[in-house]
Amino acid sequence: MHVPESYHGREQAFIKHQLLETYLLRLFMIIGRHQNNIRYVDCFSGPWQEGSDNLQDTSIGIALRIIQNCREGLKKMGRDVKFHTLFIEKDKNSFQKLQDYLASVPQQEISTKTLPGDFFELRESILKWCGPDDFTFFFIDPTGWKNVVEIPTLTPFLKRSNSEFLINFMYDFVLRAHNQELFREDMQAIFGEVPDTEGLTPEEKEEYLLTLYRKRLKEILPASRKKPRAVSVPVLKPTIDRTLYHLVYLTRHPTGIIVFMEASEKLDLVQRRTRAQAKQEKREAQSHQIELFQSADHIHAEKHADPDKVKSYWLNILTTSPHRFGIEELADMLEETGWFESDFQAAFGDLEKEGKVKNLDATGKRRTKFVHYGKSERLIKVMS
Ligand SMILES: C[S@@+](CC[C@H](N)C(=O)[O-])C[C@H]1O[C@@H](n2cnc3c(N)ncnc32)[C@H](O)[C@@H]1O
């Protein structure tokens, strides 16, 4: 897959949009089976850096297209789900473009509403529009971080039940600011404390700061039978090997975590290809020569996690008495490690071959799926 022309120079937006698209499609098809009303709130909608008037490369165009597809798909399953969308935008020009766009493509079957103004100021109106009950997906994709990602700013939304969140967390900024005196108060508001990352490697810092932020978000969600869960995926700078932001996803549904991580895994390869292409273009622009082979064609899916670490993880959680591994357990594992399901499947397959673990409920030939979490199979560690 190559990056469409309209995303050149902002390849990170392509990655973000791919994730949004893949995830929303799966999410709405699942939620729509049980809920009659679904709400979608784009809290910082734009359009922003759009490549064309049809807004197909913006979150606005993408969400409306996906919603329309889901509505039709659900109808075929006998489900008449009502979709309600809300778009918030502060910039006057962008807001006008948003309105012009919505007027030009009348959504007969999807209700659309727009609110001009500042997200922070509009929090109460947004929540009023959502009402207390309908499932609501909040997409929070600002250009900055102030009055957006801090826990007190988000608390009124986090307290709402039946809600999911996708938050663009400006890691690049946080990394630079978190140990500066000037930003102490801001860090306190974002993390509930001033994070101490002294002596940590860059990778450890990223892990530490993201884990802390996800923990804080989860703490605010109201008590319920289902525990809050959060994962995040890094979006890297197109031509430099550094994280620009993390997309943080917050839910109470274990299936949500599994589906989100599946979407992230697909994205992992797309991201590598996209960045290889952007780097190649940068090199070409500098050297004025076209490279013989397209870099993006030479990228193959790599393993996300160190296989030895995943194997040790399995051996640590399994015991010689059987334990059932279902959807909840898989969501726990993904959330705790940030690895993908395929990492766990491959490591379990290797350990089985080595005679170290066993799936007591395994049937038939298995090539890539060694554990069927949907069936809650019983797994054991083999006595050595
Ligand atoms: C990163 S862009 C959104 C991109 C869009 N979500 C997409 O993926 O196509 C952020 C948008 O939020 C708007 N914005 C910035 N600060 C805002 C605020 N405080 N309240 C509402 N909108 C804001 C900007 O004008 C910009 O259009």
The ligand as an ORCA input file, in Angstrom:
! r2SCAN-3c Opt
* xyz 0 1
  C      -5.202     17.948     14.200
  S      -6.489     18.898     13.562
  C      -7.784     17.730     13.341
  C      -7.588     16.798     12.259
  C      -8.740     15.868     12.025
  N      -9.161     15.202     13.258
  C      -8.343     14.829     11.006
  O      -7.830     13.778     11.399
  O      -8.544     15.072      9.801
  C      -7.104     19.800     14.925
  C      -8.242     20.728     14.602
  O      -8.727     21.261     15.839
  C      -8.961     22.656     15.688
  N      -8.782     23.227     17.037
  C      -7.637     23.650     17.629
  N      -7.860     24.018     18.896
  C      -9.172     23.815     19.134
  C     -10.007     23.949     20.266
  N      -9.506     24.410     21.415
  N     -11.300     23.605     20.175
  C     -11.809     23.133     19.005
  N     -11.072     22.969     17.888
  C      -9.771     23.295     17.943
  C      -7.940     23.135     14.679
  O      -8.405     24.302     14.012
  C      -7.854     21.920     13.749
  O      -8.767     22.036     12.696
*
